[in-house]
């Protein structure tokens, strides 16, 4: 697939890039080279190869949820500069 100058301009706009003439021609050539290289994958026989999102098996590494006692309120607020009841007091940042 040949990259057109319009395609380069469109991609540059999407990426919020300003490309001058020389840079645009360079990007045109580089994008064409990338697509030509990727097109080599079309030559591979993928018959019998299932579509995958990962090349290796992936498993969930999260532990099971386990109910445990939480930190006592007094200990949790011990280093707070200011607190109100059982909460941290923070400066107001939104008017409303």
MDAnalysis code that builds the backbone (N, CA, C; Angstrom):
import MDAnalysis as mda
import numpy as np

u = mda.Universe.empty(288, n_residues=96, atom_resindex=np.repeat(np.arange(96), 3), trajectory=True)
u.add_TopologyAttr("name", ["N", "CA", "C"] * 96)
u.add_TopologyAttr("resid", np.arange(1, 97))
u.add_TopologyAttr("resname", ["UNK", "UNK", "UNK", "UNK", "UNK", "UNK", "UNK", "UNK", "UNK", "UNK", "UNK", "UNK", "UNK", "UNK", "UNK", "UNK", "UNK", "UNK", "UNK", "UNK", "UNK", "UNK", "UNK", "UNK", "UNK", "UNK", "UNK", "UNK", "UNK", "UNK", "UNK", "UNK", "UNK", "UNK", "UNK", "UNK", "UNK", "UNK", "UNK", "UNK", "UNK", "UNK", "UNK", "UNK", "UNK", "UNK", "UNK", "UNK", "UNK", "UNK", "UNK", "UNK", "UNK", "UNK", "UNK", "UNK", "UNK", "UNK", "UNK", "UNK", "UNK", "UNK", "UNK", "UNK", "UNK", "UNK", "UNK", "UNK", "UNK", "UNK", "UNK", "UNK", "UNK", "UNK", "UNK", "UNK", "UNK", "UNK", "UNK", "UNK", "UNK", "UNK", "UNK", "UNK", "UNK", "UNK", "UNK", "UNK", "UNK", "UNK", "UNK", "UNK", "UNK", "UNK", "UNK", "UNK"])
u.atoms.positions = np.array([
    [0.849, -1.183, 0.000],
    [0.000, 0.000, 0.000],
    [0.885, 1.234, 0.000],
    [0.582, 2.115, -0.874],
    [1.334, 3.371, -0.978],
    [0.646, 4.428, -0.133],
    [1.408, 5.089, 0.685],
    [0.892, 6.177, 1.513],
    [0.841, 7.446, 0.674],
    [-0.300, 8.108, 0.710],
    [-0.449, 9.357, -0.033],
    [-0.140, 10.545, 0.881],
    [0.204, 11.679, 0.291],
    [0.434, 12.871, 1.115],
    [-0.791, 13.247, 1.956],
    [-1.984, 12.959, 1.441],
    [-3.202, 13.250, 2.203],
    [-3.281, 12.383, 3.453],
    [-2.867, 11.120, 3.325],
    [-2.862, 10.222, 4.485],
    [-1.879, 10.719, 5.545],
    [-0.699, 11.125, 5.095],
    [0.311, 11.632, 6.031],
    [-0.225, 12.874, 6.738],
    [-0.845, 13.743, 5.978],
    [-1.411, 14.964, 6.567],
    [-2.476, 14.615, 7.596],
    [-3.339, 13.650, 7.270],
    [-4.413, 13.244, 8.174],
    [-3.846, 12.651, 9.470],
    [-2.882, 11.749, 9.345],
    [-2.270, 11.130, 10.531],
    [-1.561, 12.185, 11.371],
    [-0.877, 13.110, 10.728],
    [-0.193, 14.188, 11.449],
    [-1.202, 15.032, 12.219],
    [-2.343, 15.315, 11.610],
    [-3.376, 16.092, 12.302],
    [-3.923, 15.333, 13.494],
    [-4.136, 14.028, 13.326],
    [-4.629, 13.216, 14.443],
    [-3.635, 13.206, 15.600],
    [-2.345, 13.218, 15.265],
    [-1.291, 13.211, 16.287],
    [-0.918, 14.609, 16.746],
    [-1.606, 15.599, 16.222],
    [-1.339, 17.001, 16.564],
    [0.101, 17.392, 16.243],
    [0.564, 16.937, 15.054],
    [1.910, 17.258, 14.592],
    [1.832, 18.228, 13.424],
    [2.757, 19.151, 13.391],
    [2.871, 20.044, 12.246],
    [4.080, 19.590, 11.433],
    [3.817, 19.108, 10.220],
    [4.893, 18.620, 9.362],
    [5.077, 19.554, 8.179],
    [6.280, 20.055, 8.024],
    [6.612, 20.882, 6.861],
    [6.863, 19.957, 5.675],
    [7.090, 20.515, 4.502],
    [7.260, 19.742, 3.275],
    [8.283, 18.634, 3.373],
    [9.493, 18.951, 3.842],
    [10.562, 17.950, 3.928],
    [10.197, 16.856, 4.924],
    [9.667, 17.244, 6.077],
    [9.290, 16.265, 7.089],
    [8.118, 15.414, 6.622],
    [7.198, 16.038, 5.885],
    [6.039, 15.293, 5.393],
    [6.485, 14.230, 4.386],
    [7.420, 14.574, 3.502],
    [7.932, 13.595, 2.520],
    [8.681, 12.463, 3.239],
    [9.431, 12.821, 4.276],
    [10.166, 11.810, 5.043],
    [9.180, 10.856, 5.732],
    [8.131, 11.429, 6.321],
    [7.121, 10.611, 6.987],
    [6.393, 9.730, 5.989],
    [6.114, 10.252, 4.801],
    [5.480, 9.494, 3.728],
    [6.309, 8.238, 3.433],
    [7.606, 8.426, 3.257],
    [8.501, 7.305, 2.942],
    [8.565, 6.318, 4.099],
    [8.673, 6.822, 5.319],
    [8.782, 5.942, 6.484],
    [7.507, 5.124, 6.689],
    [6.359, 5.757, 6.531],
    [5.097, 5.036, 6.706],
    [4.924, 3.980, 5.610],
    [5.321, 4.314, 4.387],
    [5.259, 3.335, 3.301],
    [6.159, 2.141, 3.606],
    [7.372, 2.396, 4.093],
    [8.293, 1.314, 4.447],
    [7.717, 0.423, 5.543],
    [7.082, 1.031, 6.530],
    [6.484, 0.250, 7.618],
    [5.391, -0.662, 7.076],
    [4.501, -0.114, 6.245],
    [3.417, -0.925, 5.697],
    [3.932, -2.028, 4.784],
    [4.973, -1.750, 4.018],
    [5.562, -2.790, 3.171],
    [6.140, -3.910, 4.025],
    [6.778, -3.557, 5.126],
    [7.358, -4.566, 6.020],
    [6.251, -5.405, 6.658],
    [5.198, -4.752, 7.120],
    [4.089, -5.478, 7.741],
    [3.388, -6.366, 6.722],
    [3.359, -5.953, 5.454],
    [2.693, -6.758, 4.426],
    [3.396, -8.101, 4.210],
    [4.637, -8.223, 4.658],
    [5.333, -9.509, 4.574],
    [4.594, -10.584, 5.367],
    [3.835, -10.176, 6.370],
    [3.078, -11.142, 7.171],
    [2.017, -11.853, 6.334],
    [1.573, -11.223, 5.242],
    [0.583, -11.855, 4.363],
    [1.141, -13.115, 3.710],
    [2.447, -13.245, 3.651],
    [3.068, -14.405, 3.009],
    [3.092, -15.623, 3.928],
    [2.815, -15.424, 5.217],
    [2.851, -16.532, 6.164],
    [1.584, -17.371, 6.070],
    [1.760, -18.693, 6.186],
    [0.617, -19.594, 6.209],
    [0.118, -19.678, 7.656],
    [-1.046, -19.121, 7.903],
    [-1.593, -19.125, 9.253],
    [-2.770, -20.097, 9.376],
    [-2.853, -21.048, 8.447],
    [-3.906, -22.045, 8.505],
    [-3.765, -22.834, 9.803],
    [-4.834, -22.931, 10.526],
    [-4.828, -23.691, 11.770],
    [-4.285, -22.926, 12.966],
    [-3.919, -21.685, 12.777],
    [-3.429, -20.877, 13.894],
    [-4.597, -20.042, 14.413],
    [-5.010, -20.308, 15.657],
    [-6.161, -19.562, 16.167],
    [-5.801, -18.100, 16.448],
    [-6.759, -17.199, 16.263],
    [-6.495, -15.800, 16.600],
    [-6.282, -15.663, 18.110],
    [-5.311, -14.873, 18.490],
    [-5.021, -14.686, 19.909],
    [-4.709, -13.227, 20.190],
    [-4.813, -12.855, 21.440],
    [-4.436, -11.504, 21.833],
    [-3.070, -11.504, 22.509],
    [-2.606, -12.691, 22.926],
    [-1.304, -12.820, 23.578],
    [-0.598, -14.048, 23.013],
    [0.697, -13.990, 22.916],
    [1.432, -15.131, 22.371],
    [1.707, -16.189, 23.418],
    [1.542, -15.849, 24.676],
    [1.710, -16.819, 25.754],
    [0.439, -16.859, 26.579],
    [0.255, -17.922, 27.335],
    [-0.920, -18.019, 28.202],
    [-0.872, -16.923, 29.252],
    [-1.998, -16.304, 29.491],
    [-2.095, -15.238, 30.480],
    [-3.095, -15.680, 31.536],
    [-2.739, -15.471, 32.780],
    [-3.667, -15.816, 33.846],
    [-3.792, -14.648, 34.802],
    [-4.909, -14.599, 35.465],
    [-5.160, -13.543, 36.419],
    [-4.270, -13.761, 37.640],
    [-3.504, -12.747, 38.001],
    [-2.587, -12.881, 39.134],
    [-3.141, -12.246, 40.404],
    [-4.389, -11.793, 40.346],
    [-4.979, -11.191, 41.527],
    [-5.297, -12.260, 42.567],
    [-5.125, -11.909, 43.796],
    [-5.471, -12.830, 44.868],
    [-6.965, -12.753, 45.131],
    [-7.484, -13.733, 45.808],
    [-8.885, -13.715, 46.204],
    [-9.089, -12.615, 47.242],
    [-10.255, -11.989, 47.210],
    [-10.580, -10.995, 48.234],
    [-10.702, -11.698, 49.569],
    [-10.140, -11.070, 50.565],
    [-10.153, -11.651, 51.897],
    [-10.477, -10.543, 52.893],
    [-11.495, -10.754, 53.697],
    [-11.889, -9.754, 54.683],
    [-10.876, -9.765, 55.815],
    [-10.321, -8.585, 56.080],
    [-9.353, -8.433, 57.164],
    [-9.721, -7.172, 57.942],
    [-9.308, -7.086, 59.187],
    [-9.594, -5.859, 59.930],
    [-8.841, -4.683, 59.326],
    [-9.503, -3.534, 59.288],
    [-8.855, -2.358, 58.729],
    [-8.080, -1.618, 59.811],
    [-7.334, -0.619, 59.357],
    [-6.550, 0.214, 60.255],
    [-7.492, 1.001, 61.165],
    [-7.197, 1.083, 62.456],
    [-8.045, 1.893, 63.322],
    [-8.033, 3.355, 62.868],
    [-9.167, 4.040, 62.984],
    [-9.309, 5.413, 62.508],
    [-8.241, 6.312, 63.117],
    [-8.032, 6.234, 64.396],
    [-7.047, 7.083, 65.065],
    [-5.652, 6.899, 64.503],
    [-5.282, 5.660, 64.207],
    [-3.956, 5.382, 63.654],
    [-3.858, 5.883, 62.213],
    [-4.956, 5.750, 61.453],
    [-4.963, 6.207, 60.068],
    [-4.855, 7.720, 59.958],
    [-5.421, 8.434, 60.923],
    [-5.402, 9.897, 60.902],
    [-4.251, 10.492, 61.703],
    [-3.424, 9.649, 62.291],
    [-2.367, 10.126, 63.183],
    [-1.425, 11.129, 62.523],
    [-1.075, 10.959, 61.264],
    [-0.126, 11.855, 60.593],
    [-0.806, 12.901, 59.719],
    [-2.132, 12.946, 59.764],
    [-2.857, 13.925, 58.953],
    [-2.640, 15.324, 59.520],
    [-2.380, 16.321, 58.643],
    [-2.227, 17.679, 59.140],
    [-3.496, 18.160, 59.845],
    [-4.670, 17.807, 59.264],
    [-5.945, 18.168, 59.870],
    [-6.948, 17.057, 59.590],
    [-7.877, 16.885, 60.506],
    [-8.943, 15.912, 60.301],
    [-10.231, 16.466, 60.869],
    [-11.339, 15.930, 60.360],
    [-12.667, 16.282, 60.854],
    [-13.373, 14.975, 61.148],
    [-13.599, 14.694, 62.381],
    [-14.224, 13.425, 62.752],
    [-13.345, 12.263, 62.324],
    [-13.871, 11.439, 61.432],
    [-13.120, 10.271, 60.966],
    [-12.580, 10.453, 59.549],
    [-12.457, 11.714, 59.105],
    [-12.017, 11.977, 57.734],
    [-10.840, 12.944, 57.705],
    [-10.079, 12.895, 56.623],
    [-9.009, 13.872, 56.388],
    [-9.647, 15.193, 56.002],
    [-9.108, 16.293, 56.493],
    [-9.573, 17.606, 56.063],
    [-8.604, 18.095, 54.991],
    [-9.139, 18.435, 53.825],
    [-8.313, 18.892, 52.709],
    [-8.816, 20.245, 52.234],
    [-7.957, 21.016, 51.578],
    [-8.401, 22.334, 51.099],
    [-9.453, 22.182, 49.995],
    [-10.378, 23.126, 49.976],
    [-11.411, 23.143, 48.954],
    [-10.765, 23.569, 47.630],
    [-11.014, 22.779, 46.569],
    [-10.418, 23.110, 45.273],
    [-11.461, 23.423, 44.204],
    [-12.718, 23.140, 44.501],
    [-13.778, 23.389, 43.530],
    [-14.833, 24.272, 44.198],
    [-15.175, 25.367, 43.543],
    [-16.254, 26.205, 44.038],
    [-17.582, 25.577, 43.677],
    [-18.509, 25.658, 44.564],
    [-19.795, 25.078, 44.192],
    [-20.824, 25.175, 45.249],
])
